[in-house]
Amino acid sequence: MNTQKSKILQQGERSDIALRDHDLSFIGTEETFSTHELMALNGNQFLENTGLAEIGPRRIAAMDEAGINVQILSAHTPGVQNVPGQKGIDFAYRLNKMLVDGSMATYPGRFQAFATLPLQNPEASADELERAVREDGFLGCLTNGIIGKKFLDHPDFEPVLARAEALDVPIYIHPGLPPDEVFQIYYSNMRPQYQAEYQNQVLSISAYGWHQEVVTQCLRMITSGVFDRFPKLQIIIGHMGEGLPFFYKRIVEKMSAVTKDTLDKPFEQYFKDNFWFTTSAFFQDELLDLLLKYISVDRVMFATDYPFANMKEGTDWFRAVDLPRETKEKIAFRNAEKLFGIKV
């Protein structure tokens, strides 16, 4: 287990550390974008004023203010993964080309990207991933929660997993919207005020539900033998581990006992070999401490979750974290450089 741990500091001490590390470089590894067309498709036009669709001067200015050198862009959940047929294939291609021919070309070096995939068609998704990586320099792909009624461990998605492993690029699993049946059973509520204030929707996604679903998907991938079939496959999850660190010891203890004869490795080893974690939107010392208690500092990366979290709040927080400079550099940018093969 990792023994890195920060101590509780007074404000003056935090300021001293922040001053010491004022020159940290940052790569933001979960930074979201959308388009007006994509927001209309997914019925979330209410996000128009958040800055999701702005990948130009406004975003660059926020990055400069925060001291973020590079953003790795990804399409807002659920992307196009619920769009079937040729429409989904074409939409994914357009989104990917829009980035590479637009903001990535206009601001060279400031933006990288995860490919958007038409996951209703796994074979086409594998091909688009390869095209985006080989032709346009994308760093991997990002998926959004459950895909229809299937997780990534379903045999249907083996073409995508196999291609990611062959290309040596990671898959970032971002949360997504729950299926209607799950929503009705777990999160619906008959109280009028509850429905009117969108409390049920928020509970099912950013407040609680989708974080748990990401961990469920990751555990399914281990138990179903995904990483025995694709041992070099790399998975990234955000939000300080989506709650996994809290359950880590119990999960490992209980699952190790029942999988020792069915998996190629000890259950805990898969977290060391196949998973990476980011800080997106969870700017809390105690959560970082808990993550580092169980996960190697060499597999933790910085992210802000912009525009749903403030970039400057994220970098200001991390500059003041009481960890050795070498450790902070790994999290802030060096681990991302290593994983993605890029340089600040």
Long-range contacts (C-beta under 8 A, 24 or more apart in sequence): 1-293, 1-294, 2-292, 2-293, 2-294, 2-295, 2-296, 2-297, 3-293, 4-289, 4-292, 4-297, 4-323, 4-324, 4-327, 5-289, 5-292, 5-293, 6-285, 6-288, 6-289, 6-321, 6-322, 6-323, 7-322, 8-285, 9-320, 9-322, 13-322, 14-320, 14-322, 15-320, 17-319, 17-320, 17-321, 17-322, 18-316, 18-319, 18-320, 20-325, 21-319, 21-320, 21-325, 21-328, 22-319, 24-67, 24-315, 24-318, 24-319, 24-328, 24-329, 24-332, 24-333, 25-67, 25-69, 25-329, 25-332, 25-333, 25-344, 26-66, 26-67, 26-68, 26-69, 26-70, 26-302, 26-315, 26-318, 26-332, 26-333, 27-68, 27-69, 27-70, 27-71, 27-72, 27-301, 27-302, 27-332, 27-333, 27-336, 27-337, 27-342, 27-344, 28-63, 28-68, 28-70, 28-71, 28-72, 28-302, 28-303, 28-304, 28-306, 28-311, 28-314, 29-72, 29-172, 29-236, 29-238, 29-278, 29-280, 29-301, 29-302, 29-303, 29-336, 30-72, 30-74, 30-172, 30-174, 30-238, 30-278, 30-280, 30-303, 30-304, 30-305, 31-71, 31-72, 31-73, 31-74, 31-303, 31-304, 31-305, 31-306, 32-73, 32-74, 32-75, 32-76, 32-305, 32-306, 32-307, 32-308, 33-73, 33-74, 33-75, 33-76, 33-99, 34-75, 34-76, 35-95, 35-98, 38-75, 38-76, 38-79, 38-80, 38-91, 38-95, 39-76, 41-80, 41-83, 41-91, 42-76, 42-78, 44-76, 47-76, 50-307, 50-308, 51-306, 51-307, 52-76, 52-307, 55-99, 55-102, 55-103, 55-111, 56-103, 56-106, 56-107, 59-306, 60-107, 60-110, 62-306, 62-311, 62-312, 63-110, 63-311, 65-311, 65-312, 66-304, 66-311, 66-312, 66-314, 66-315, 66-316, 67-315, 68-304, 68-311, 68-315, 69-110, 69-333, 69-344, 70-109, 70-110, 70-111, 70-112, 70-333, 70-342, 70-344, 71-110, 71-111, 71-112, 71-306, 72-111, 72-112, 72-113, 72-114, 72-139, 72-336, 72-340, 73-99, 73-103, 73-111, 73-112, 73-113, 73-114, 74-113, 74-114, 74-116, 74-142, 74-172, 74-174, 75-116, 75-142, 77-144, 77-145, 77-174, 77-175, 77-176, 77-177, 78-144, 78-145, 78-176, 78-177, 79-116, 79-117, 79-142, 79-144, 80-116, 80-117, 80-118, 81-117, 81-118, 81-119, 81-120, 81-143, 81-144, 81-147, 81-176, 82-120, 82-147, 82-148, 83-118, 83-120, 84-120, 84-121, 85-120, 85-121, 88-118, 88-119, 88-120, 88-121, 89-118, 89-121, 89-124, 89-128, 91-118, 92-116, 92-117, 92-118, 92-125, 92-128, 93-128, 96-128, 96-132, 96-136, 96-138, 97-136, 100-136, 100-137, 100-138, 112-137, 112-138, 112-139, 112-340, 112-342, 113-138, 113-139, 114-138, 114-139, 114-140, 114-141, 114-142, 114-172, 115-140, 115-141, 115-142, 116-141, 116-142, 117-141, 117-143, 117-160, 119-143, 119-147, 119-157, 119-160, 120-147, 120-148, 122-156, 122-157, 122-158, 122-159, 122-160, 123-159, 125-159, 125-160, 126-159, 126-160, 126-162, 126-163, 127-163, 129-160, 129-163, 129-164, 129-167, 129-169, 130-163, 130-167, 133-167, 133-169, 134-167, 138-169, 139-169, 139-170, 139-340, 139-341, 139-342, 140-164, 140-169, 140-170, 140-171, 140-172, 140-236, 140-340, 141-169, 141-171, 141-172, 142-171, 142-172, 142-173, 142-174, 143-171, 143-172, 143-173, 143-174, 143-176, 144-174, 144-175, 144-176, 144-177, 145-173, 145-174, 145-175, 145-176, 145-177, 145-178, 145-210, 145-213, 145-214, 145-217, 146-176, 146-178, 146-179, 146-213, 146-217, 147-176, 148-179, 149-179, 151-216, 151-217, 151-220, 151-221, 152-217, 152-221, 152-226, 153-217, 153-220, 153-221, 153-224, 153-226, 158-229, 161-226, 161-229, 161-230, 161-233, 162-230, 164-233, 164-234, 165-230, 165-232, 165-233, 168-232, 169-234, 170-234, 170-235, 170-236, 170-276, 170-339, 170-340, 171-233, 171-234, 171-235, 171-236, 172-235, 172-236, 172-237, 172-238, 173-214, 173-217, 173-218, 173-235, 173-236, 173-237, 174-214, 174-238, 175-205, 175-206, 175-210, 175-211, 175-213, 175-214, 175-239, 175-242, 176-210, 176-213, 177-204, 177-205, 177-210, 178-204, 178-205, 178-209, 178-210, 178-213, 206-308, 211-239, 211-242, 211-243, 212-242, 212-243, 214-239, 214-242, 215-241, 215-242, 215-243, 215-244, 215-247, 218-244, 218-275, 219-251, 219-255, 222-255, 222-259, 222-263, 222-267, 222-270, 223-255, 223-259, 223-263, 225-262, 225-263, 225-264, 227-265, 227-270, 227-273, 227-274, 228-263, 228-264, 228-265, 231-264, 231-273, 231-274, 233-274, 234-274, 234-275, 234-276, 234-339, 235-274, 235-275, 235-276, 236-275, 236-276, 236-277, 236-278, 236-301, 237-275, 237-276, 237-277, 237-278, 238-277, 238-278, 238-279, 238-280, 238-281, 238-303, 238-305, 239-278, 239-280, 239-281, 239-282, 239-305, 240-277, 240-278, 240-279, 240-280, 240-282, 240-284, 240-287, 240-288, 240-290, 240-291, 241-277, 241-291, 241-295, 244-277, 245-287, 245-290, 245-291, 245-293, 245-294, 245-295, 246-290, 248-294, 249-294, 271-295, 272-296, 272-299, 275-299, 276-300, 276-301, 276-335, 276-339, 277-301, 278-302, 278-303, 279-303, 279-304, 279-314, 279-318, 279-331, 280-304, 280-305, 280-309, 281-305, 281-308, 281-309, 283-309, 283-313, 283-314, 283-317, 283-318, 285-321, 285-322, 288-321, 297-327, 297-330, 297-331, 298-330, 298-335, 299-335, 300-330, 300-331, 300-335, 301-331, 301-335, 301-336, 301-339, 302-331, 302-332, 302-333, 302-336
